[in-house]
Amino acid sequence: MKRLIGLLTAVVGVVFSVQSSQTQNIPQGFAASNFQVVGYSEIDGRPGFKMAIREVGGRWYMYMGHLWHRGWTIMDVTDPAKPQVLKFVPGPENTWSIQMDLHDNIMITGLEQVSRRWGGDPSKPHDEGFLIWDIKDPVNPRKLGQWKTGGRGTHRNGYPGGRYVFAAAALPGYQDELLVIVDIQDPAKPVEVARWSAPGQHVASGEKPEDGMQVHGPPIVDGNRLYLDYGGAGMYILDISDIRKPTPIGHLDFTPPFDGGIPVHSILPIKSRNLVWVNSEAIAEDCREGLGQASLVDISNEKQPRLLSIMPIPVPPPGAPYADFCAKGARFGPHNINHLQHLPDVEKQGALMYLTYFNAGLRVFDISNARLPKEVGYFIPPDPVKRYGPVPDKLVEQTEDVLVDRRGYVYITNKNQGMWILRYTGPRPAATN
């Protein structure tokens, strides 16, 4: 029975309710191409958001933030068919604790003010900045320190290990988030060592910002280069040979024509191929904004990055009751990728790119030929049956984050649903250029 279900999932694409001890806790009615469902967890009724993973002593631990609950969940996913919640660590009230990164025995968790749209109360106090944790004991994090911005806090920070956190920080006097590099060598006394903002962002000095100018993060370090996803200001490449003086090297603007949502939301260098992956984030529901993009950028000349190709727009599965995903409702467009490449237990970037697409679920693109990318798989969860938060307006599925571990298991989270654990069953091409 289990083998038959797997074949149906991978080949046919849609599996309806099946009475089986292995599948009875998995929501039915999903659509899939080249994916098999391995496991599912309701995460004790706390829909997950951003994820990070590590193996310790032969056991696999998933760390997770939440959109609607203040704090972090630690799960055991050693057996991906039977994921288990081990602990929930409460976070500060009225504060988003949705983002985290980790390396070795240190975890960084962002704190930021929550807008009213997402359930925040501006009349009440909130915490901000980021927390530094010791996770040597993987199930019992120990708080070591906190860095504060003096403003709204930080969004998605990068921590590739070592001494420095590369923060997407909202500081007073600036338009939204900028890059701040923080030294955590003494985690009880973290210290800012550098900041860099795009031209126009420092409004306190009289500069005039572009629309949507913000570092979303995480800033990505590769050797002495730092890659920034800067929203309406495009993508930047910085030289950080001198950590105290980040210096811009290359820049590519995406606006116009891509002026909807967050035009540059995620960035990932693929240096072995002189490529950078860039994608936007859809914000407005029902496609009430300009087209988003997911693309590959050529950095053979890093001083003059150039757009090389754009991923095809996802198409609804056969038999879907909507002609396109805009008609399905809620957000449609790119969001997150398998980002945390510095983690030893995350699958390293090859010729497959995993991208969450909100109401179009998870999409997988073959980028072996960087000039001719193609979609090779998808997984679309069923619409949720229970509302946990005020977003989206229409209760349809909204796939948020994706993480792929080095065993090949694919984890995705959803605004109003649990965590899915999948396995990609399609072709695995080798890069050709």
N, C-alpha and C positions, 0 to 999 in steps of 0.2 A: 504493500500500500504506500509506504513512504517513498519508494523509488518511483512508483507511478505518479504520485503527486508532484515530485520533482520534475519529471519529464513534462507533465502538463504545464507546470509553471514556466519552464524554459522554452517550450516549443509553442504551445497554444497561446499562452500569454495571460489568460484570465482563469482563475480558479474560484469556484463558488464554494459554499459551505460543505465541508467534508467531516463526517463524524470519525475522528481518530484521536487517540491519546496524544499523538505527536502534533496535531494541528488544531485541537479544539480551542486553544487560547489565542490563535492567530486570527485576526479579523479577515474576513473573506471579501471577495469582490474586487481585489486589486487587479491591475493590468500589468503585464510584464513581457518583455522581449529580451531574451538572453540573460535572464536572472532567475535564480531559485531562492525561495524563502527558506532561511535556516532557523530563525527564531524571532521572538517578539517579546517585548516587556512593556507593561503600562507604567513602569517606573514609580510604583506606589501612588499613581494619580498625579504625578508632576511631569507634564510634557517637557521633554528635554530641548535644549538649544545647542550651544557649542560643546564640542567634545575634545578630549585628549586621552591618550591610552599609553599604558606601559606594562611590560612584563616584569614581575618580580618573583624570584624563586619558583618559576614554573607556572605562576598564576597570572592571569591577565586582568588588569584593573582599568575600568573606564571611569573617567572623571567628567562631570557634566554640569553645566549651568542650566538655568531655567528662565523662561520668559515671565511666567506668572507666579513663581515662588522664589522667595529671597533666600538664596543659599545654593549649596552644591551637593550633588549626589555622587556616591562612589559605588560602582557596580563590579561584580565579578563576572567576566565574560569568558572565562577559561573554556567552558563548554558553551559555545554560542547558541546551541539549541535550548539551553536552560539558563539564560541570564538571570542573575540574582542581585537585588539591591542589598548592599551591605550597610550603608550608613547615609543619612542626610545630615549635612553640616549647615545649620542655620546661618543666614547672612543678615546684614543690617536691614531694618525696616525701611520701606519707601525708597529702596535703592536697587537699581539693576545690578545683578551679579551674574550676568549672562555669559561673560567671556572669561576664558582662561588659557594659559599656556604653561608648559612645564618642561623641565629637562633635568635628568638625573634625579636628585632628591629635593629640588626646589620647584614650587608651583607659584605662579603669579595669577591672581584673580582680580579682574577689573571691577571697579565700583563707579557708578554714575547715577545722576539724577534721572528719574523716570518721568516721561511726559504724561500728561493727563490722558492722551489717546491710548497709552499702554498701561493705564491703571495707576499712574502716579498721582500724588496729592501735593500740589505746589505749596499748600499752606502748612505742610508738615516738614520737619527736618529730614535730611537725607545724608548719607555718608558719601565719600568720593575718593578718587585716586586709585591705588591698587594695594592689595595685601600680598605679603610675602609669606609663604608657608614652607615648613620642613615636612616632606612626605617620605622620609626614610622608612617610617612605619606607614605603609601605603593606605591603611584603613583609618588611621588616626592622625590627620594633619595637625601640625603644631604651628600656631601663628608666631612669626618671627618679627614682623614689622609692617609698617604702612608708609607709603609715600602719598602726599596730597598735592593737588593742583591749586587749591584755593579757589576753584571754580566748579564746573559741573562734574568733573571727574575724568575718567579715561574710558575709551571704548575698547577696541581690540588691540591688545599689546602683543609685541613679539618678544619672546625670551628663548633664544637659541642655546642657552647655557652660558656658564661663566659669570662674568662680572656685571654685565650691562643688560638693562631692560630697555627696549625700544618702544616707547609709549605713544599711543595716539591720544593726546591729552588736550582737553578744553581748558585753556588758561585765560584768566581775565585779560582783556585788551586785544584778543584775537578773534577772528571769525571762525568759530567751530574748532575742530581738533587740528593740532599741528604735531610735528615730531619733537619729542623730548627724550633725550637719552639720560637714563638714571643709573648711577653706580650703586649696586646693592652688595658690594663687598662686605660691608657691615650692615646686615639686613635690619638691624635695630635703628640704624641711622642712614637711610638711603639719601643720596645726594644727586641733584641735577648736575650733569657735566656739560650738556649742550642742548640747544634747541635750534630748530630750523623750520621756517615757514615759507610758503610760496609767496612770490611777489604779489602784494595787494592784501595779504591776510592780516597784517598787523594794523588793525583799525585804530588802535590807540595812538599811533604815530601819524594818523591822517591818511593811511593807505585806503584804497577803494577795492574791496574784494570782488572777485567774480562770483556769480551765483553758484551755490553748492560747493564752495571751496572747503575741503576738509580731508584730513588723513583718516581713512576708515581703518586701515590696519588689517592684519598685522604688518608692520614694516618688516621686510624680508632681507636678512643679511646673507651675503654670499661673498666670502673673502673680505676684501676691502671695499665692497660695493654694497649699497643699501637701496632697495627698490621700494618706492612709495606709491600707493594707490590714493590719488589725491582728488577724488570726486570730480567736480566740475572743472578742476584745474588740470586734469589728465594724469599721466604717469611721469614720475621722475626717477632718475638714476643719480645717486649721490656717491661721492668718494668719501669714505670714512677712514682713510689711512691715518689721519689725525682725528681721533674720536671726538675731540673737543671742537673741531671745526669742520662739520659736514659741508661738502662743496658740491654744487650741482654739476653734473657732466652732461646728461642728456634729458630731453623732455619731449613728450608727444601729447598733443592736445586731442581730445576726443569730442569736444563741444565747440561749435557744431560739427557733425550733424546729430550726435547722440546727446540729447539735452533732457532726457526724461530720467526720473529716479535719481540714483547716484551713478553718474556716467562711468566712473572708474572706481569699482568697489573692491575687487580682488586682483592681486597681482602675484605672479609666480615665475621667477626666472628659470629657464631650462638652459643653463650656460653651455652644456655639452653640445647644444645645437644652435647656439647664438639666437635663442628665442626667449620671449617673455609672453606668458599667458596673461591676458587682461579681460576682465568682464565687469559689467555693470550690475546694479541691483534694481529690480523693479520696486517701486514704492506705491504708486497709485493703483487702486483696485479697478477692475474691469478695463484695464488698458487705457486709462484716461491720462496718458502721457506719451511722450515720444518713444520710439523703438529702442529697446535695450540691445546690448551687444556682448558677444563673447568672441574673442579674437586672439590671433597670434601676431606678435610684433617681432620684426627682424632687428636684432641689435648687433649685427656684424660690425657696424659702425655705431658704437654706443653713444656717440655725440649727436647722431642723427637717426634715432629710431624711426622705423617706417612700418606701417600697417601691411601685413602680409596676407591674412585671410580672416574670414568671419565664419563662425559655426552656423550650420543650417538651422532654421527655425523649427522647433519641434512640431510634429503633426499628431493630432489625436489618434488613439488606437482604433482599429477597425470596429465599427458598431457603436462608437461613442455617441451619446445623445447631443453633441454639440459639434458644430462645423469647424471650430478652431478654439484654442484655449482661452481667448479673450471672452468668448461667449459662455465659458464655464463659470466665471465669476471669481472674485477675489484677485489676488496678485498673480500675474503671469510674467515670467522673465527670469533671467539668471540671478543667482545669489552666491552660494558658497561652493568651494572646491576642496579636494583632499590636500589641505594647506600645510599642515605641520610636518614638513619634509625633514626637519632637523631631528625629529623623534626617531630613534633607532627601530622602534616597533611599528612604524607606519610604512606602508608600501611606498617605495621610491618611484618618483615620477618617470613613467616610460612613455609609450605611444598611446596609452589610453588616458583620457581626461574625464574625471567624474565631476559633474556639475549639477547642483540642485536648481530646480526651475519652478519653485513654488507649486502652482496648481498642475503643472506638467510633471511633477514628481522628480525623480532622478534621471538624468540623461548621461549617456556615455558616448564620447566622441573618439574616433580613431584619428590621431594627429600624426600618424607615421609619415604621411606626405603633408608637410606643413602648408603647402599651397592648395591642397585639396582635402580638407578635413571632411569626415562624414560621421553621421550618427550610427552606432552599432548596437545600442541597447537602451532600454529604459525600464523603470519600475515606477508605477503610479499607485500609491496607496488608495484604499477606498476613502470616501469622505468620512470624517469623524462623526460620531453619534452623540458626543457630549461636548459642550462648550466649557472651556476652562478660563478663557480670557475674552476681552471685548473685540479682538481682532482675529479674523477678518469679519466684515459686515455680514457676508453670506458664509454659512458654515460649510466650506469645502476644504479639501486637504490642501496644506501648504507645507511642502517639504522644505526644511530649513538648512540643516547642516549635513555634511557627509564626511566620513572618515573611513579609510581602508587600512586594515592592519597588514602586517607582513605575512600573515597566514592566508591572506586573500579574502577575509571577511569584510563586508561592506556594511557600515552602520549609517542609518539616516534618522533624523529627528523631524518632528512636525509640531506646528503650533498647538494643536488640540488633540494630540494623539501620542501614543508611546513610541518607543524606539524599535525600528525594524533592523534585523540582521539578515543580510543577503549574501549571495555569492554570484559573481558574474560568470556566466557559462559560455560566453561567445568567444570569438577569435581574439588572439593576443598578438597583434602585429609587431614587427620590429621597425624602428624608425628608419626612414630611407633618406631623409635630408634634414 
